[in-house]
Amino acid sequence: MSTGAAQRHPEVWRRHSPRETVVRWLWIAAVAFVSAWSVSALDIEWIFFKDAHVQAADLAGRMWPPRWSYAPTIIAPLIETIHIATLGTAIAVIFSIPLAFLSARNTTANGFTWAVGRGILVASRSVNTVIWGLLFVAIFGPGPIAGIAAVAARSVGFLAKLVAEAIEEADRGPIEAIESTGASTGQVYLIGILPQVMPVLIGTTVYRWDINVRESSVLGFVGAGGIGLHLYASINQFAWQQVLVVLLAILAVVIASEAVSAWIRGRIS
């Protein structure tokens, strides 16, 4: 067999070329180095891992059996948590639509307005919901209003970013057809673009609501209302049997929200 034929048809099949193999091992080495560096920089007390399983078993024993008599006490806060997530998501949807048009390159006025829109997106998504909760508790005081504002502030950037990307990928055909009729900019956005991105908006909203139900359950730790306040109080009192009841209630709500979210996404797909 000639040299050229041997190069085209190697006798031993290899999944990766020598160069690809070297690159893969370099990536593995880089990840291992960064991981080792991060662990060493954290100054972890490894001695605590020695009896971690004993402490976990002891905590589980303190939690069992659940104190079911505490369940009626958390029904109202649990419902309040769902309301916080729902209202916060609804407010975020209202603000995310104009923000998405401001942040999309094909609908924003100029480079400055695009930068402003993207800056708002980054500011919203870079701050955790709990941190937003701390800020709004300082503004509105403890209670569900602060929780609703925190959920909305965190969600608006998430929703607007995905909708803005959908706007940038919108089909130009319907848009140009509407523009040719002499429609105003608002009419073009409302009739030509919004219907195209509506499935993305609905699907993303449902997905975000599902996330917000989970995040709202811990907002009570910072005084922003909901079931988290009772969870925090039970932990501080070392009432572990009550803690288990609260955790089981949160788990039930999360499973229900996941089922509702999956059903709605299935209907719109």
Backbone torsions as a table, in degrees:
resi	resn	phi	psi	omega
1	MET	NA	136.4	-178.6
2	SER	-70.5	164.1	-179.8
3	THR	-63.4	-41.2	179.6
4	GLY	-62.9	-41.7	178.8
5	ALA	-66.3	-37.3	179.6
6	ALA	-64.9	-35.5	178.2
7	GLN	-70.3	-35.4	-179.9
8	ARG	-76.6	-28.9	-176.6
9	HIS	-129.7	78.4	-178.7
10	PRO	-65.2	147.3	-178.2
11	GLU	-72.1	-32.4	-179.3
12	VAL	-110.5	120.4	180.0
13	TRP	-79.5	133.6	177.3
14	ARG	-124.6	135.9	-178.8
15	ARG	-68.3	-37.2	-178.9
16	HIS	-125.3	145.6	175.0
17	SER	-72.6	161.8	178.1
18	PRO	-53.9	-39.3	-179.9
19	ARG	-65.4	-44.6	179.0
20	GLU	-63.0	-37.1	178.4
21	THR	-63.8	-43.3	178.4
22	VAL	-62.2	-43.8	-179.6
23	VAL	-62.6	-42.7	179.5
24	ARG	-60.9	-44.7	179.7
25	TRP	-67.9	-33.2	175.5
26	LEU	-64.7	-41.0	176.7
27	TRP	-63.0	-43.3	179.2
28	ILE	-62.0	-42.6	178.9
29	ALA	-64.4	-39.7	-180.0
30	ALA	-64.7	-44.3	179.1
31	VAL	-63.3	-42.6	179.0
32	ALA	-63.1	-41.0	179.5
33	PHE	-65.0	-46.5	-179.2
34	VAL	-64.0	-40.2	179.7
35	SER	-64.0	-45.6	179.4
36	ALA	-63.9	-40.4	178.5
37	TRP	-62.6	-44.0	-179.7
38	SER	-63.7	-43.3	180.0
39	VAL	-63.1	-42.5	-180.0
40	SER	-67.7	-31.6	-179.0
41	ALA	-74.8	-21.7	-176.7
42	LEU	-80.0	-13.8	179.5
43	ASP	53.6	55.1	-177.6
44	ILE	-75.1	135.3	175.7
45	GLU	-85.4	92.8	-175.2
46	TRP	-66.6	-17.9	-178.6
47	ILE	-62.4	-27.4	-178.8
48	PHE	-70.8	-19.7	179.0
49	PHE	-74.8	-16.1	-175.2
50	LYS	-62.2	-43.5	-179.1
51	ASP	-115.1	24.9	-178.6
52	ALA	-62.4	-39.1	-179.4
53	HIS	-66.7	-31.9	177.6
54	VAL	-68.5	-42.9	179.0
55	GLN	-65.1	-38.8	179.1
56	ALA	-64.9	-42.2	178.0
57	ALA	-64.7	-38.9	178.6
58	ASP	-64.3	-41.8	179.0
59	LEU	-65.4	-41.1	178.1
60	ALA	-62.7	-37.5	177.3
61	GLY	-66.0	-35.8	177.7
62	ARG	-69.5	-29.6	-179.0
63	MET	-77.5	-25.5	-173.9
64	TRP	-100.9	136.3	1.7
65	PRO	-85.7	159.2	178.1
66	PRO	-62.3	146.3	177.3
67	ARG	-90.1	85.1	-173.7
68	TRP	-64.3	-21.0	178.5
69	SER	-65.4	-16.1	179.3
70	TYR	-83.5	-13.9	-174.8
71	ALA	-58.4	-45.3	-179.7
72	PRO	-59.4	-25.5	-178.4
73	THR	-69.3	-29.4	-173.4
74	ILE	-100.0	2.7	-179.7
75	ILE	-64.3	-49.3	-179.7
76	ALA	-62.2	-47.5	176.7
77	PRO	-61.3	-32.9	179.0
78	LEU	-66.1	-43.3	176.5
79	ILE	-64.6	-38.7	177.9
80	GLU	-61.3	-37.8	177.7
81	THR	-61.2	-43.4	178.5
82	ILE	-64.4	-40.1	177.9
83	HIS	-64.0	-40.8	178.7
84	ILE	-60.3	-46.1	180.0
85	ALA	-64.7	-41.2	-177.1
86	THR	-69.5	-48.1	-179.0
87	LEU	-67.6	-39.5	177.8
88	GLY	-62.7	-40.1	177.9
89	THR	-67.0	-41.8	-179.8
90	ALA	-62.0	-43.2	178.2
91	ILE	-64.2	-39.9	179.1
92	ALA	-62.7	-38.3	178.5
93	VAL	-62.3	-43.5	-178.6
94	ILE	-59.2	-43.9	-177.5
95	PHE	-81.9	-24.6	-175.1
96	SER	-73.1	-28.8	-177.3
97	ILE	-64.9	-55.3	176.7
98	PRO	-64.0	-32.1	178.4
99	LEU	-66.9	-35.1	178.2
100	ALA	-65.2	-43.3	177.3
101	PHE	-64.6	-34.2	178.1
102	LEU	-69.9	-29.4	-174.3
103	SER	-94.1	-11.0	179.5
104	ALA	-84.7	135.9	-175.6
105	ARG	-64.4	-31.5	-176.2
106	ASN	-88.6	-1.0	178.1
107	THR	-126.6	-13.1	179.6
108	THR	-74.8	160.1	-174.6
109	ALA	-71.9	-46.1	-178.5
110	ASN	-159.1	-175.2	-178.4
111	GLY	-63.0	-33.5	-179.3
112	PHE	-67.0	-47.0	-179.7
113	THR	-65.7	-34.3	176.5
114	TRP	-63.8	-41.7	179.0
115	ALA	-65.5	-38.4	177.6
116	VAL	-63.1	-46.6	179.6
117	GLY	-61.3	-45.6	179.5
118	ARG	-65.8	-33.9	177.2
119	GLY	-63.7	-39.8	177.4
120	ILE	-65.4	-40.3	178.1
121	LEU	-59.6	-46.7	-178.4
122	VAL	-65.4	-42.0	-179.6
123	ALA	-62.6	-39.7	-179.6
124	SER	-67.4	-45.1	-173.2
125	ARG	-82.1	-17.2	-176.3
126	SER	-83.4	-12.6	-178.7
127	VAL	-107.7	126.8	-179.4
128	ASN	-66.6	154.6	-178.8
129	THR	-59.0	-38.4	179.9
130	VAL	-65.2	-38.8	177.6
131	ILE	-66.3	-42.7	173.8
132	TRP	-57.6	-39.6	178.6
133	GLY	-60.4	-42.6	177.6
134	LEU	-60.3	-42.4	-178.9
135	LEU	-65.6	-44.2	-176.9
136	PHE	-76.4	-25.1	171.6
137	VAL	-64.8	-37.3	176.7
138	ALA	-67.1	-28.7	-178.2
139	ILE	-86.8	-52.4	-174.3
140	PHE	-97.0	-11.8	-173.9
141	GLY	87.8	168.1	-179.6
142	PRO	-63.0	147.1	177.3
143	GLY	137.5	178.2	-175.0
144	PRO	-67.6	-25.1	179.3
145	ILE	-59.9	-43.7	177.8
146	ALA	-63.3	-38.5	178.4
147	GLY	-65.8	-43.0	178.4
148	ILE	-61.5	-44.9	179.7
149	ALA	-64.2	-38.0	179.6
150	ALA	-65.5	-44.5	179.2
151	VAL	-63.3	-42.9	-179.4
152	ALA	-65.4	-43.4	-178.3
153	ALA	-63.1	-36.6	179.8
154	ARG	-77.9	-33.0	-173.5
155	SER	-81.4	-28.3	-172.8
156	VAL	-63.0	-38.7	179.0
157	GLY	-69.1	-38.7	178.5
158	PHE	-62.3	-48.9	-177.7
159	LEU	-67.2	-46.9	-175.8
160	ALA	-63.5	-36.3	-179.4
161	LYS	-62.7	-47.8	-178.0
162	LEU	-69.9	-37.3	178.1
163	VAL	-69.3	-37.6	177.7
164	ALA	-62.1	-40.0	177.0
165	GLU	-65.1	-37.2	176.7
166	ALA	-67.3	-36.1	178.1
167	ILE	-64.1	-42.3	179.7
168	GLU	-64.6	-25.0	179.8
169	GLU	-98.2	7.8	-177.9
170	ALA	-65.1	147.0	180.0
171	ASP	-66.7	128.2	-177.5
172	ARG	-75.7	-19.8	-177.0
173	GLY	-57.4	-59.3	178.6
174	PRO	-59.6	-34.4	-179.1
175	ILE	-65.8	-46.0	179.2
176	GLU	-66.0	-34.7	178.2
177	ALA	-64.1	-41.3	179.2
178	ILE	-71.2	-38.4	177.7
179	GLU	-62.8	-34.0	-179.3
180	SER	-67.8	-17.7	178.6
181	THR	-84.3	-2.9	-178.2
182	GLY	85.0	18.9	-179.6
183	ALA	-66.4	151.2	177.9
184	SER	-73.7	169.5	180.0
185	THR	-61.3	-41.5	178.9
186	GLY	-62.2	-39.9	178.9
187	GLN	-67.8	-36.9	177.2
188	VAL	-62.9	-44.8	178.9
189	TYR	-63.8	-43.5	-173.8
190	LEU	-72.6	-37.5	-173.1
191	ILE	-101.5	-36.3	-174.0
192	GLY	-91.3	-32.2	-173.8
193	ILE	-107.9	-47.7	-174.3
194	LEU	-57.2	-43.3	177.7
195	PRO	-61.4	-30.7	179.7
196	GLN	-70.3	-34.8	-177.0
197	VAL	-95.6	-1.0	-177.2
198	MET	-59.9	-42.4	176.5
199	PRO	-59.1	-39.1	178.0
200	VAL	-65.5	-42.3	-179.4
201	LEU	-62.7	-45.5	-178.5
202	ILE	-66.6	-48.3	-179.3
203	GLY	-61.4	-42.2	179.7
204	THR	-68.1	-37.8	179.0
205	THR	-63.4	-44.6	179.1
206	VAL	-63.4	-42.3	179.1
207	TYR	-63.5	-41.8	179.8
208	ARG	-68.4	-37.2	176.9
209	TRP	-60.9	-40.3	177.6
210	ASP	-60.3	-42.9	177.3
211	ILE	-65.0	-41.6	-176.7
212	ASN	-66.2	-31.6	176.0
213	VAL	-60.3	-40.7	179.9
214	ARG	-70.7	-43.9	-177.2
215	GLU	-69.9	-31.3	-179.6
216	SER	-66.8	-22.3	-177.8
217	SER	-69.4	-16.3	-180.0
218	VAL	-109.7	-1.3	-179.2
219	LEU	-66.5	-23.6	177.0
220	GLY	-63.3	-20.7	177.7
221	PHE	-61.4	-27.4	179.8
222	VAL	-109.1	12.8	175.9
223	GLY	86.2	17.5	-176.8
224	ALA	-97.1	25.7	173.0
225	GLY	83.4	170.5	176.1
226	GLY	92.8	-173.9	-175.3
227	ILE	-67.8	-21.6	-178.6
228	GLY	-60.9	-28.9	178.5
229	LEU	-63.9	-41.4	178.9
230	HIS	-71.6	-35.8	176.6
231	LEU	-63.7	-44.0	180.0
232	TYR	-64.3	-42.6	-180.0
233	ALA	-65.4	-40.4	-179.7
234	SER	-66.3	-38.5	178.0
235	ILE	-65.2	-43.3	-179.7
236	ASN	-64.5	-30.0	179.4
237	GLN	-88.1	0.4	-176.6
238	PHE	57.2	30.6	177.6
239	ALA	-88.6	74.3	-170.6
240	TRP	-67.3	-28.4	177.0
241	GLN	-67.7	-34.1	174.4
242	GLN	-70.7	-37.5	178.4
243	VAL	-58.9	-42.5	179.9
244	LEU	-63.4	-39.3	177.7
245	VAL	-62.2	-44.2	179.2
246	VAL	-63.7	-43.8	-180.0
247	LEU	-63.5	-40.1	177.8
248	LEU	-65.7	-37.6	178.1
249	ALA	-66.0	-42.3	177.4
250	ILE	-63.1	-41.8	178.3
251	LEU	-60.0	-42.7	179.5
252	ALA	-62.9	-42.2	179.5
253	VAL	-66.0	-41.4	-179.9
254	VAL	-64.1	-42.2	178.4
255	ILE	-63.3	-41.6	178.9
256	ALA	-64.8	-42.3	179.5
257	SER	-66.0	-36.1	177.0
258	GLU	-64.7	-40.1	178.5
259	ALA	-65.5	-44.1	178.7
260	VAL	-63.7	-43.8	179.5
261	SER	-60.8	-44.8	-180.0
262	ALA	-65.4	-37.9	179.8
263	TRP	-65.7	-43.8	-178.9
264	ILE	-67.2	-43.1	178.6
265	ARG	-63.6	-33.6	176.4
266	GLY	-67.3	-33.4	-179.3
267	ARG	-73.6	-29.4	-177.0
268	ILE	-95.9	-7.9	-178.8
269	SER	-80.6	NA	NA
